[in-house]
Amino acid sequence: MRPRLWTLLWLATLLAPLAARAQLPPLLRLGAQYVGGSDVPGQSSLRAQVSSYDVNASIPVALGGSTYLLPGFTYHAESVSYEGAPAEFAQIRALHALDGTLLLTTAIADRWRVSIRGAVGLAGDLAAIDSGALRFNAMAMGSYSPGPWFVVGVGASVGIAFGELRPIPLLYLKWRPVRALRIEATVPIAAEVTALLGDRFELGAFSDLSGNDYAIRNAAVRQDATCIARSAECLDHLSTFVVTVGAVARLRLFSTVWLSVSGGPTLWRRFERKGQDSRVLPGGGRDLPGEFAIRSGIVWRLPGT
């Protein structure tokens, strides 16, 4: 892929949690994902397996009329386990991303709404915390809804991480062409088609793009022989990218609390080792074999969503 396309993909993955739920975030979301183990390219007999965990919470505060302020918190963790690792192999065991968010949403006319959201946080192995682990995001989106069956929004997000400013345009669509069918997409991040089976069951198909950037501060991982010989090739941060498609089933347990289970193949997975200038280090970009991913979660939705 060309470098420009890589940049677009990085932008979309970094901003996915921010943009995809910018309109109506849930009160609480708990999730876990398991991806089958796979061989690590360039490492003989080494296999790695990744599990990830998510917590998202927000609290709506009415400011009067149709204006709401929603402070929130997100946490994402990736746990990595290895098989066949040689004694000299420096293992990355866990990666973390934490963000505090603030969303302001208000109606400016009967059918128009504006949402503005900001986030500040850090991401890395947390072996040490410095300014390199900090990241900032901002998003603005305007949406039009002629009725409860159709919403379209246009906006943009801007991310700042590792000294780079990265903007990305966003298009949001939520449409119910018939009562029992919902189509929802945040381009270029995620899309889902869902059949609504009464008021307790949902079945759907989805595709999404996810990933993150993590500061690496573990000295054993950063300082290999190449780094010692040429300091410009020292590892500073790690980027991950995953494209997944699959099917999802949801069950309403009670009130607006839903249990979800989904699964599907990862069509594309890649990780990149980068230096302080955000360039991929020599031999630091690797594509991983596709594996089956299983997700489960509990979501406490806002009433009416």
Beta strands, then each sheet from edge to edge (+ up, - down):
strand 1: 28-39
strand 2: 47-58
strand 3: 61-64
strand 4: 67-83
strand 5: 94-107
strand 6: 112-124
strand 7: 134-147
strand 8: 150-161
strand 9: 164-178
strand 10: 181-187
strand 11: 190-197
strand 12: 201-215
strand 13: 237-254
strand 14: 257-274
strand 15: 280-288
strand 16: 292-300
sheet 1: 3+ 4- 2+ 1- 16+ 14- 13+ 12- 11+ 10- 9+ 8- 7+ 6- 5+
sheet 2: 3+ 4- 2+ 1- 16+ 14- 15+
end
